[in-house]
Amino acid sequence: MPSVPQPVSAEWIVERTQHRRFPFRITIRQGGREILAVRAQARWPGPGQQIFCLRETSLDADEYLEPVEHERVAHLGRVGRKITVALDRGSRKRCEFLTVQKRGPDGEVREQIFFRTETGIRAHRSRTRVELLHLPDGISVVIDSNER
């Protein structure tokens, strides 16, 4: 019977940097290869927040990086512009990195990466209003935005 290849486990690494504005480096490695390396303003988003990150293109070999956290990744997935991560720990375990291409005032396209959690995603959803729509044949439709 042929053996089924096991998925290569991934690891989540957080290191403290010497940079004042982006004091954390977050790396996701799988099979010895970096899937994502970003400089972040915090090591985990607070409730209802998301963190702006910069993609790290090159690492300075002389820079001192202090290890802060090293966890096994239970699930790693990619859905369109998002990388979803589930860490193998009890709390603060689900997050995603959303990559957006935005055109600046000079016309140049810039990459923006947002590190967010489920509560942060829910907090940043647009708010909708309930409106009454009158149709010509007298039928009224009411839509409840709280309906699940």
N, CA and C of each residue as an Amber inpcrd file, in Angstrom:
protein
   444
   0.8440000  -1.1730000   0.0000000   0.0000000   0.0000000   0.0000000
   0.8960000   1.2440000   0.0000000   0.6920000   2.1780000  -0.9500000
   1.5470000   3.3690000  -0.9990000   1.2880000   4.2790000   0.2010000
   2.3530000   4.9300000   0.6640000   2.1960000   5.8370000   1.8090000
   1.6680000   7.1880000   1.3310000   0.8380000   7.7770000   2.1590000
   0.2690000   9.0850000   1.8590000   1.2270000  10.1370000   2.4210000
   1.6720000  11.0770000   1.5860000   2.5930000  12.0900000   2.1020000
   1.9130000  12.9710000   3.1400000   2.5830000  13.2050000   4.2490000
   2.0690000  14.0600000   5.3030000   2.3570000  15.5120000   4.9640000
   1.4210000  16.4130000   5.2550000   1.6790000  17.8250000   4.9860000
   2.8230000  18.3160000   5.8780000   3.6600000  19.1660000   5.3100000
   4.7840000  19.7110000   6.0510000   4.2540000  20.7300000   7.0430000
   4.6250000  20.5490000   8.3050000   4.1140000  21.4740000   9.3220000
   4.7700000  22.8450000   9.1740000   4.0310000  23.8360000   9.5650000
   4.5050000  25.2130000   9.4760000   4.7680000  25.7290000  10.8800000
   5.5570000  26.7860000  10.9670000   5.8540000  27.3890000  12.2650000
   5.6610000  28.8930000  12.2200000   5.2470000  29.4360000  13.3520000
   4.9560000  30.8620000  13.5520000   6.0560000  31.4020000  14.4470000
   6.7910000  32.4010000  13.9810000   7.9030000  32.9450000  14.7400000
   7.7260000  34.4520000  14.8800000   7.7970000  34.9280000  16.1250000
   7.7260000  36.3620000  16.3980000   9.0370000  36.7620000  17.0630000
   9.6570000  37.8160000  16.5320000  10.9170000  38.3090000  17.0730000
  10.8120000  39.8140000  17.2860000  11.4800000  40.2960000  18.3370000
  11.5170000  41.7370000  18.6140000  12.7020000  42.3300000  17.8550000
  12.4490000  43.4590000  17.1890000  13.4910000  44.1270000  16.4070000
  13.9250000  45.4040000  17.1270000  14.8630000  46.0960000  16.5580000
  15.3330000  47.3630000  17.1070000  14.6260000  48.5550000  16.4630000
  13.7250000  48.2940000  15.5290000  13.0250000  49.3510000  14.8080000
  11.9650000  49.9840000  15.7120000  11.9200000  51.3000000  15.7810000
  10.9940000  52.0120000  16.6660000   9.5450000  51.9100000  16.1940000
   9.3030000  52.0400000  14.8990000   7.9260000  52.0570000  14.3880000
   7.3500000  50.6530000  14.1760000   8.1840000  49.7090000  13.7750000
   7.7510000  48.3240000  13.5530000   8.6260000  47.4110000  14.4180000
   8.3010000  47.3010000  15.7160000   9.1870000  46.5830000  16.6430000
   9.1090000  45.0570000  16.6060000   8.2370000  44.4800000  15.7550000
   8.1230000  43.0240000  15.7030000   8.2840000  42.5110000  14.2770000
   8.9180000  41.3610000  14.1720000   9.0470000  40.6490000  12.8980000
   8.2710000  39.3520000  13.0550000   7.2860000  39.1320000  12.1750000
   6.4700000  37.9170000  12.2120000   6.7960000  37.1110000  10.9590000
   7.1620000  35.8600000  11.1790000   7.5410000  34.9860000  10.0720000
   6.7260000  33.7040000  10.1310000   6.2590000  33.2560000   8.9700000
   5.6150000  31.9490000   8.8510000   6.4920000  31.1300000   7.9230000
   7.0060000  30.0200000   8.4510000   7.8770000  29.1340000   7.6680000
   7.2100000  27.7780000   7.5030000   7.4080000  27.2010000   6.3240000
   6.8870000  25.8590000   6.0690000   7.9120000  25.1150000   5.2260000
   8.3680000  24.0030000   5.7430000   9.3490000  23.1970000   5.0230000
  10.6550000  23.9320000   4.7720000  11.1060000  24.7500000   5.7150000
  12.3510000  25.4910000   5.5570000  12.2560000  26.7050000   4.6490000
  11.0710000  27.0250000   4.1590000  10.8520000  28.1430000   3.2480000
   9.9640000  29.1790000   3.9080000  10.2920000  30.4490000   3.7460000
   9.4710000  31.5160000   4.3070000   8.2380000  31.7280000   3.4430000
   7.0660000  31.5300000   4.0410000   5.8030000  31.7820000   3.3600000
   5.4900000  33.2690000   3.4270000   5.7370000  33.8750000   4.6080000
   5.4600000  35.2860000   4.8220000   6.4130000  35.8130000   5.8870000
   6.9680000  36.9890000   5.6540000   7.7940000  37.6860000   6.6460000
   7.3990000  39.1580000   6.5980000   6.8960000  39.6660000   7.7260000
   6.4450000  41.0550000   7.7930000   7.0030000  41.7270000   9.0390000
   7.0900000  43.0490000   8.9610000   7.3920000  43.8790000  10.1230000
   6.0600000  44.4230000  10.6140000   5.7820000  44.2510000  11.9050000
   4.4830000  44.6310000  12.4560000   4.6370000  45.6090000  13.6130000
   3.5650000  46.3410000  13.8780000   3.5580000  47.3250000  14.9560000
   3.2510000  46.6870000  16.3080000   2.6930000  45.4880000  16.3320000
   2.4070000  44.7570000  17.5680000   2.4990000  43.2660000  17.2680000
   2.6360000  42.4640000  18.3210000   2.7670000  41.0150000  18.0750000
   1.4370000  40.3140000  17.8830000   0.3130000  40.9640000  18.2790000
  -1.0300000  40.4190000  18.0520000  -2.0210000  41.5790000  18.1110000
  -3.0070000  41.6300000  17.2220000  -3.9860000  42.7230000  17.2470000
  -4.8290000  42.6990000  18.5170000  -5.1320000  43.8720000  19.0380000
  -6.0240000  43.9790000  20.1850000  -7.4570000  43.7260000  19.7480000
  -8.4000000  43.6870000  20.7100000  -9.8070000  43.4410000  20.3650000
 -10.3440000  44.4980000  19.4040000 -10.9080000  44.0520000  18.3040000
 -11.5130000  44.9560000  17.3260000 -10.5090000  45.7510000  16.5140000
  -9.2560000  45.3460000  16.4920000  -8.2310000  46.0900000  15.7630000
  -7.6230000  45.2430000  14.6530000  -6.9290000  45.9270000  13.7780000
  -6.0790000  45.2640000  12.7960000  -4.7610000  46.0290000  12.7610000
  -3.6860000  45.3420000  12.4050000  -2.3500000  45.9310000  12.4430000
  -1.8340000  46.0700000  11.0170000  -1.3130000  47.2440000  10.7050000
  -0.6760000  47.4740000   9.4070000   0.7270000  46.8800000   9.4640000
   1.1220000  46.1500000   8.4170000   2.4290000  45.5060000   8.3610000
   3.1420000  45.8680000   7.0580000   4.4550000  45.7610000   7.0790000
   5.2810000  45.9300000   5.8910000   5.9110000  44.5990000   5.5450000
   5.8280000  44.2080000   4.2810000   6.4830000  42.9720000   3.8560000
   7.9870000  43.1680000   3.9400000   8.6530000  42.1810000   4.4760000
  10.1070000  42.2530000   4.5810000  10.7170000  41.6460000   3.3200000
  11.4440000  42.4680000   2.5940000  12.0370000  41.9910000   1.3420000
  13.4290000  41.4130000   1.5580000  14.1720000  41.9720000   2.5130000
  15.5030000  41.4320000   2.8100000  15.7880000  41.6110000   4.2900000
  16.5430000  40.6860000   4.8580000  16.8800000  40.7120000   6.2760000
  18.3350000  41.1200000   6.4270000  18.5860000  42.1200000   7.2620000
  19.9390000  42.5640000   7.5600000  20.5780000  41.5260000   8.4760000
  21.6670000  40.9210000   8.0470000  22.3230000  39.8660000   8.8080000
  22.8770000  40.3750000  10.1370000  23.1760000  41.6610000  10.2400000
  23.7400000  42.2300000  11.4650000  22.6730000  42.6740000  12.4660000
  21.4080000  42.6600000  12.0770000  20.3450000  43.1190000  12.9670000
  20.0900000  42.0850000  14.0700000  20.0100000  42.5620000  15.3040000
  19.7260000  41.6810000  16.4300000  18.2190000  41.4610000  16.5290000
  17.7930000  40.2050000  16.5040000  16.3890000  39.8350000  16.6380000
  16.2330000  38.9890000  17.8950000  15.4300000  39.4830000  18.8360000
  15.2030000  38.7720000  20.0980000  13.9880000  37.8690000  19.9520000
  14.1480000  36.5470000  20.1360000  12.9910000  35.6420000  20.0180000
  11.9440000  35.9470000  21.0830000  10.6890000  36.0450000  20.6620000
   9.5880000  36.3280000  21.5730000   8.6340000  35.1390000  21.6380000
   8.3660000  34.5250000  20.4900000   7.3520000  33.4880000  20.4070000
   7.6910000  32.5260000  19.2840000   7.4410000  31.2510000  19.5200000
   7.6360000  30.2280000  18.4920000   6.5480000  29.1840000  18.6910000
   5.6240000  29.0680000  17.7300000   4.4800000  28.1560000  17.8430000
   4.3610000  27.3120000  16.5820000   3.7350000  26.1530000  16.7550000
   3.4200000  25.3130000  15.6080000   2.1180000  25.8050000  15.0030000
   2.0310000  25.8010000  13.6840000   0.8220000  26.2170000  12.9810000
  -0.0340000  24.9830000  12.7330000  -1.2660000  25.0050000  13.2470000
  -2.1820000  23.8790000  13.0750000  -2.7990000  23.8700000  11.6790000
  -3.0950000  25.0720000  11.1470000  -3.6930000  25.1710000   9.8060000
  -3.1640000  26.4300000   9.1250000  -2.7820000  26.2740000   7.8770000
  -2.3150000  27.3880000   7.0660000  -3.0120000  27.2830000   5.7160000
  -3.7000000  28.3430000   5.3300000  -4.4200000  28.3180000   4.0570000
  -4.3290000  29.6430000   3.3490000  -4.5990000  29.6030000   2.0610000
  -4.6060000  30.8230000   1.2590000  -5.9330000  30.8740000   0.5210000
  -6.6390000  32.0010000   0.7020000  -7.9170000  32.2150000   0.0250000
  -7.8240000  33.5750000  -0.6490000  -7.5950000  33.5920000  -1.9410000
  -7.4880000  34.8570000  -2.6640000  -6.3460000  35.7010000  -2.1390000
  -6.6790000  36.8770000  -1.6100000  -5.6700000  37.8050000  -1.1070000
  -5.3310000  37.5710000   0.3570000  -5.9350000  36.5520000   0.9820000
  -5.7570000  36.3080000   2.4060000  -4.9380000  35.0510000   2.6730000
  -4.1030000  35.1190000   3.6930000  -3.4390000  33.9450000   4.2430000
  -4.0700000  33.7280000   5.6040000  -4.7340000  32.5880000   5.7930000
  -5.3800000  32.2950000   7.0660000  -4.4750000  31.3860000   7.8890000
  -4.4160000  31.6670000   9.1930000  -3.5230000  30.9380000  10.0950000
  -4.2960000  30.5310000  11.3380000  -4.1220000  29.2710000  11.7570000
  -4.6420000  28.7910000  13.0380000  -3.4520000  28.1960000  13.7820000
  -3.1180000  28.7920000  14.9140000  -1.9770000  28.3340000  15.7040000
  -2.3850000  27.2070000  16.6380000  -1.4320000  26.3780000  16.9990000
  -1.6740000  25.2360000  17.8690000  -1.4750000  25.6700000  19.3250000
  -2.4330000  26.4610000  19.8480000  -2.4060000  26.9170000  21.2350000
  -3.8230000  27.2460000  21.6770000  -3.9960000  27.5220000  22.9660000
  -5.3210000  27.7060000  23.5300000  -6.0140000  29.0120000  23.1930000
  -5.2970000  30.1230000  23.2240000  -5.9230000  31.4170000  22.9540000
  -5.1010000  32.1800000  21.9300000  -5.7250000  33.2330000  21.3800000
  -5.0700000  34.0190000  20.3260000  -4.4900000  33.0910000  19.2610000
  -5.3830000  32.3260000  18.6600000  -4.8820000  31.3330000  17.7200000
  -5.3320000  31.5030000  16.2820000  -6.3940000  32.2620000  16.0010000
  -6.8690000  32.4190000  14.6170000  -6.6340000  33.8480000  14.1410000
  -6.0320000  33.9490000  12.9620000  -5.7910000  35.2720000  12.3840000
  -5.6620000  35.1330000  10.8690000  -5.5210000  36.2700000  10.2240000
  -5.2940000  36.2790000   8.7810000  -4.4770000  37.5060000   8.4030000
  -3.8070000  37.3860000   7.2860000  -3.0540000  38.4970000   6.7050000
  -3.7010000  38.8150000   5.3660000  -4.2230000  40.0240000   5.2380000
  -4.8890000  40.4630000   4.0190000  -3.9430000  41.3730000   3.2480000
  -3.6860000  41.0480000   1.9850000  -2.8060000  41.8450000   1.1310000
  -3.6550000  42.6240000   0.1380000  -3.4350000  43.9450000   0.0930000
  -4.2050000  44.8320000  -0.7670000  -3.2380000  45.6500000  -1.6150000
  -3.5610000  45.8290000  -2.8830000  -2.7920000  46.7060000  -3.7680000
  -3.5450000  48.0260000  -3.8550000  -2.9090000  49.1170000  -3.4680000
  -3.5700000  50.4190000  -3.4290000  -2.7640000  51.4200000  -4.2530000
  -3.4540000  52.2000000  -5.0540000  -2.7870000  53.2270000  -5.8590000
  -2.6350000  54.4880000  -5.0170000  -1.4110000  54.9860000  -4.9240000
  -1.1220000  56.1840000  -4.1420000  -1.4430000  57.4470000  -4.9140000
  -1.2830000  58.6180000  -4.2690000  -1.5830000  59.8900000  -4.9350000
  -0.6720000  60.1590000  -6.1300000   0.4960000  59.5400000  -6.1370000
   1.4230000  59.7190000  -7.2570000   1.1560000  58.7360000  -8.3990000
   0.1490000  57.8590000  -8.2180000  -0.1990000  56.8940000  -9.2530000
   0.5190000  55.5690000  -9.1120000   1.4780000  55.4920000  -8.2080000
   2.2350000  54.2580000  -8.0000000   1.4240000  53.2720000  -7.1620000
   1.4570000  51.9830000  -7.5450000   0.7210000  50.9560000  -6.8180000
   1.5790000  50.4810000  -5.6530000   0.9830000  50.4840000  -4.4480000
   1.6950000  50.0770000  -3.2410000   0.9830000  48.8880000  -2.6080000
   1.7720000  48.0240000  -1.9980000   1.2120000  46.8750000  -1.2980000
   0.9440000  47.2430000   0.1620000  -0.2270000  46.8660000   0.6550000
  -0.5740000  47.0560000   2.0590000  -0.9650000  45.6940000   2.6210000
  -0.4390000  45.3770000   3.8080000  -0.7430000  44.1050000   4.4600000
  -1.3680000  44.4140000   5.8160000  -2.5180000  43.7810000   6.0920000
  -3.2020000  43.9720000   7.3590000  -3.2700000  42.6430000   8.1030000
  -2.8080000  42.6490000   9.3470000  -2.8170000  41.4980000  10.2450000
  -4.0530000  41.6720000  11.1140000  -5.0060000  40.7390000  11.0100000
  -6.2670000  40.9160000  11.7200000  -6.7980000  39.6000000  12.2620000
  -7.6670000  39.7140000  13.2520000  -8.2950000  38.5570000  13.8720000
  -9.7890000  38.5840000  13.5650000 -10.5230000  37.5520000  14.0190000
 -11.9610000  37.4940000  13.7540000 -12.6960000  38.6950000  14.3310000
 -12.3530000  39.1010000  15.5590000 -13.0330000  40.2490000  16.1620000
 -12.6900000  41.5350000  15.4250000 -11.4600000  41.6360000  14.9370000
 -11.0730000  42.8100000  14.1540000 -11.7920000  42.8770000  12.8260000
 -12.0080000  41.7300000  12.2140000 -12.7280000  41.6780000  10.9340000
 -14.1760000  42.1090000  11.1390000 -14.8080000  41.5910000  12.2080000
 -16.1930000  41.9600000  12.4980000 -16.3170000  43.4470000  12.8250000
 -15.3540000  44.0040000  13.5380000 -15.4090000  45.4160000  13.9260000
 -15.2500000  46.3480000  12.7380000 -14.5620000  45.9160000  11.6790000
 -14.3070000  46.7910000  10.5360000 -15.2780000  46.5830000   9.3760000
 -16.2830000  45.7370000   9.5610000 -17.2950000  45.5770000   8.5030000
 -18.1090000  46.8440000   8.3990000 -18.5280000  47.1420000   7.1770000
 -19.3270000  48.3550000   6.9980000 -20.7020000  48.1770000   7.6370000
 -21.2180000  49.2340000   8.1750000 -22.5360000  49.2230000   8.8030000
 -23.5840000  49.5080000   7.7240000 -24.6900000  48.7520000   7.7700000
 -25.7520000  48.9640000   6.7910000 -27.0040000  49.4290000   7.5250000
 -27.8700000  50.1210000   6.8140000 -29.1180000  50.6210000   7.3750000
 -30.2820000  49.8100000   6.8420000 -31.3160000  49.6900000   7.6610000
 -32.5420000  49.0200000   7.2330000 -33.4090000  50.0700000   6.5520000
 -33.8410000  49.7540000   5.3340000 -34.6830000  50.6950000   4.5990000
 -35.9220000  49.9690000   4.0990000 -36.9860000  50.7250000   3.9440000
 -38.2260000  50.1970000   3.4290000 -38.3140000  50.5400000   1.9480000
 -38.5030000  49.5280000   1.1200000 -38.5630000  49.7180000  -0.3160000
 -40.0180000  49.5320000  -0.7670000 -40.5990000  50.5400000  -1.3830000
 -41.9740000  50.4450000  -1.8800000 -41.9460000  50.0530000  -3.3490000
 -42.5650000  48.9220000  -3.6310000 -42.6500000  48.4370000  -5.0060000
 -43.9430000  48.9390000  -5.6360000 -43.9890000  49.0630000  -6.9550000
 -45.1700000  49.6150000  -7.6240000 -46.4590000  48.8340000  -7.3630000
 -46.3900000  47.5290000  -7.1390000 -47.6130000  46.7560000  -6.9510000
 -48.0590000  46.6990000  -5.4840000 -47.4820000  47.5280000  -4.6290000
 -47.9270000  47.6200000  -3.2410000 -47.2220000  46.6760000  -2.2760000
 -46.2540000  45.9060000  -2.7260000 -45.5370000  44.9990000  -1.8370000
 -44.3890000  45.7600000  -1.1790000 -44.2650000  45.6210000   0.1420000
 -43.1710000  46.2500000   0.8830000 -42.2000000  45.1730000   1.3510000
 -40.9370000  45.4210000   1.1720000 -39.8980000  44.4780000   1.5950000
 -39.0530000  45.1640000   2.6480000 -38.9040000  44.5180000   3.8160000
 -38.0640000  45.0400000   4.8900000 -36.9280000  44.0620000   5.0860000
 -35.7340000  44.5680000   5.1060000 -34.5560000  43.7240000   5.2910000
 -33.9330000  44.0560000   6.6370000 -33.7620000  43.0260000   7.4650000
 -33.1650000  43.2060000   8.7870000 -31.6650000  42.8920000   8.6710000
 -30.8170000  43.8850000   8.9620000 -29.3740000  43.6740000   8.8370000
 -28.8380000  42.7770000   9.9450000 -29.6130000  42.5350000  11.0030000
 -29.1830000  41.6550000  12.0970000 -29.5260000  40.1950000  11.8350000
 -30.2310000  39.9120000  10.7500000 -30.6180000  38.5460000  10.4220000
 -29.3690000  37.7240000  10.1250000 -29.3270000  36.5180000  10.6340000
 -28.1400000  35.6740000  10.4090000 -28.4950000  34.4490000   9.6110000
